[in-house]
Amino acid sequence: MTLPRVDPQLLKMLLRSAAFGVLLAIALLNWPMSAAELPADGSAPLVQIYTTKSCGYCKLLRRYLNARNIPYADYDIEANADARRAFHAAGAQGVPLVVIGAQRIQGFNPVAIEKALAAAEASIPVSQEPERG
């Protein structure tokens, strides 16, 4: 089993946040790969994140997604009025907001992100082989 590459600065920031950082670091090192193993032909679930440039947890979220090779669309709610409207319409109360399919995850929660990715991955139809004749 190969372990995913983890940005050393990301681990350092996580470890600064006490017990949560330790648990998160363990999860990052041991969590099985999911969306990163799917083909990049559009079949991977689209992850949308609503962030601000000054938000520390938003920076952690971006590093986490990048370290896991999870494709995402990043919407800055301070710089983009449409993103701000969509953020408020979703009933969000703070950044980051992660949207994976119909699931919304408030805050930086890697366990919830992985669960949502796994659920979205499970909903991707498996193509059937043609009958041989």
Backbone hydrogen bonds in HBPLUS format (Angstrom, degrees):
<---DONOR---> <-ACCEPTOR-->    atom                        ^
c    i                          cat <-CA-CA->   ^        H-A-AA   ^      H-
h    n   atom  resd res      DA  || num        DHA   H-A  angle D-A-AA Bond
n    s   type  num  typ     dist DA aas  dist angle  dist       angle   num
A0010-LEU N   A0007-ASP O   2.98 MM   3  5.19 123.1  2.32 103.2 118.0     1
A0011-LEU N   A0007-ASP O   3.12 MM   4  6.55 158.6  2.16 156.7 162.3     2
A0012-LYS N   A0008-PRO O   2.99 MM   4  6.22 156.7  2.05 145.2 151.9     3
A0013-MET N   A0009-GLN O   2.97 MM   4  6.19 157.9  2.02 147.4 152.2     4
A0014-LEU N   A0010-LEU O   2.94 MM   4  6.17 157.6  1.99 150.9 157.5     5
A0015-LEU N   A0011-LEU O   2.90 MM   4  6.09 160.0  1.94 153.2 158.1     6
A0016-ARG N   A0012-LYS O   3.24 MM   4  6.44 133.0  2.48 136.9 148.0     7
A0016-ARG N   A0013-MET O   3.27 MM   3  5.24 134.8  2.48  93.6 105.5     8
A0017-SER N   A0014-LEU O   3.07 MM   3  5.54 151.5  2.15 109.5 117.8     9
A0021-GLY N   A0018-ALA O   3.00 MM   3  5.39 119.4  2.38 107.5 121.8    10
A0022-VAL N   A0018-ALA O   3.18 MM   4  6.57 152.2  2.26 150.5 158.8    11
A0023-LEU N   A0019-ALA O   2.97 MM   4  6.22 170.8  1.97 160.2 161.7    12
A0024-LEU N   A0020-PHE O   2.85 MM   4  5.96 158.1  1.90 149.1 156.0    13
A0025-ALA N   A0021-GLY O   2.90 MM   4  6.00 158.0  1.95 144.9 150.8    14
A0026-ILE N   A0022-VAL O   3.07 MM   4  6.32 157.4  2.13 148.8 154.4    15
A0027-ALA N   A0023-LEU O   2.98 MM   4  6.23 158.8  2.02 146.3 152.4    16
A0028-LEU N   A0024-LEU O   2.83 MM   4  6.08 157.7  1.88 154.0 160.0    17
A0029-LEU N   A0025-ALA O   3.08 MM   4  6.26 154.1  2.15 145.1 151.2    18
A0030-ASN N   A0026-ILE O   3.01 MM   4  6.10 141.6  2.17 146.9 157.2    19
A0031-TRP N   A0027-ALA O   2.82 MM   4  5.33 141.9  1.96 150.4 153.0    20
A0037-GLU N   A0034-SER O   3.03 MM   3  5.78 157.3  2.08 121.8 127.7    21
A0038-LEU N   A0035-ALA O   3.11 MM   3  5.30 155.3  2.17 106.5 114.1    22
A0073-ALA N   A0047-VAL O   2.75 MM  26  6.26 151.7  1.83 156.7 166.4    23
A0048-GLN N   A0099-VAL O   2.87 MM  51  5.03 171.7  1.88 152.9 155.7    24
A0099-VAL N   A0048-GLN O   2.73 MM  51  5.03 165.5  1.75 159.3 162.2    25
A0049-ILE N   A0073-ALA O   2.82 MM  24  6.19 164.2  1.84 167.8 169.9    26
A0075-TYR N   A0049-ILE O   2.77 MM  26  6.07 167.4  1.78 167.7 172.1    27
A0050-TYR N   A0097-LEU O   2.80 MM  47  5.03 158.7  1.85 148.9 156.0    28
A0097-LEU N   A0050-TYR O   3.06 MM  47  5.03 152.1  2.14 136.7 145.0    29
A0051-THR N   A0075-TYR O   2.87 MM  24  6.08 160.6  1.90 148.7 154.9    30
A0077-ILE N   A0051-THR O   2.92 MM  26  6.09 154.0  1.99 167.7 174.0    31
A0059-LYS N   A0055-CYS O   3.14 MM   4  6.50 149.6  2.24 144.0 151.6    32
A0060-LEU N   A0056-GLY O   3.05 MM   4  6.40 155.7  2.11 145.6 152.2    33
A0061-LEU N   A0057-TYR O   2.88 MM   4  6.06 153.7  1.95 141.0 148.3    34
A0062-ARG N   A0058-CYS O   2.95 MM   4  6.25 162.5  1.98 151.0 154.5    35
A0063-ARG N   A0059-LYS O   3.00 MM   4  6.23 165.8  2.02 151.3 155.3    36
A0064-TYR N   A0060-LEU O   2.84 MM   4  6.01 156.8  1.90 149.6 156.6    37
A0065-LEU N   A0061-LEU O   2.91 MM   4  6.15 169.9  1.92 158.9 160.2    38
A0066-ASN N   A0062-ARG O   2.87 MM   4  6.01 164.2  1.90 152.8 157.7    39
A0067-ALA N   A0063-ARG O   2.80 MM   4  5.88 160.3  1.84 148.9 154.7    40
A0068-ARG N   A0064-TYR O   3.03 MM   4  6.23 142.1  2.18 145.0 154.9    41
A0070-ILE N   A0065-LEU O   2.91 MM   5  5.09 171.1  1.92 153.9 153.3    42
A0069-ASN N   A0066-ASN O   3.05 MM   3  4.91 157.8  2.10 101.2 107.9    43
A0080-ASN N   A0076-ASP O   3.03 MM   4  5.93 137.3  2.22 151.1 161.8    44
A0084-ARG N   A0080-ASN O   2.97 MM   4  6.27 153.3  2.04 148.9 157.1    45
A0085-ARG N   A0081-ALA O   2.95 MM   4  6.22 155.0  2.02 148.1 154.1    46
A0086-ALA N   A0082-ASP O   2.98 MM   4  6.24 162.7  2.01 150.4 154.9    47
A0087-PHE N   A0083-ALA O   2.86 MM   4  6.00 153.7  1.93 146.9 154.7    48
A0088-HIS N   A0084-ARG O   2.99 MM   4  6.23 163.9  2.02 149.6 152.8    49
A0089-ALA N   A0085-ARG O   2.82 MM   4  5.97 154.9  1.88 148.6 156.7    50
A0090-ALA N   A0086-ALA O   3.03 MM   4  6.16 135.6  2.24 138.5 148.6    51
A0090-ALA N   A0087-PHE O   3.26 MM   3  5.29 132.5  2.50  94.4 106.5    52
A0092-ALA N   A0087-PHE O   3.40 MM   5  5.93 159.0  2.44 163.0 157.8    53
A0091-GLY N   A0088-HIS O   2.94 MM   3  5.16 157.1  1.99 107.0 114.0    54
A0107-GLY N   A0096-PRO O   2.73 MM  11  4.96 156.3  1.78 173.1 166.5    55
A0098-VAL N   A0105-ILE O   2.85 MM   7  4.95 169.6  1.86 148.4 151.9    56
A0105-ILE N   A0098-VAL O   2.72 MM   7  4.95 160.6  1.76 152.7 158.0    57
A0100-ILE N   A0103-GLN O   2.90 MM   3  5.26 158.3  1.95 150.3 157.1    58
A0103-GLN N   A0100-ILE O   2.97 MM   3  5.26 152.2  2.05 135.3 132.1    59
A0113-ILE N   A0109-ASN O   2.97 MM   4  6.23 155.0  2.04 154.4 162.6    60
A0114-GLU N   A0110-PRO O   2.93 MM   4  6.13 165.9  1.95 152.1 154.6    61
A0115-LYS N   A0111-VAL O   3.01 MM   4  6.24 156.3  2.06 146.8 153.7    62
A0116-ALA N   A0112-ALA O   2.93 MM   4  6.09 159.1  1.97 147.1 152.6    63
A0117-LEU N   A0113-ILE O   2.88 MM   4  6.13 155.7  1.94 151.2 158.4    64
A0118-ALA N   A0114-GLU O   2.89 MM   4  6.06 158.8  1.93 146.6 152.4    65
A0119-ALA N   A0115-LYS O   2.94 MM   4  6.17 155.5  2.00 146.5 153.2    66
A0120-ALA N   A0116-ALA O   2.90 MM   4  6.09 157.4  1.95 145.9 152.3    67
A0121-GLU N   A0117-LEU O   2.75 MM   4  5.89 153.8  1.82 148.6 156.7    68
A0122-ALA N   A0118-ALA O   2.92 MM   4  6.09 150.0  2.01 143.7 151.2    69
A0123-SER N   A0120-ALA O   3.16 MM   3  5.21 137.6  2.35  95.5 107.3    70
A0124-ILE N   A0121-GLU O   3.18 MM   3  5.46 163.1  2.20 108.1 113.4    71
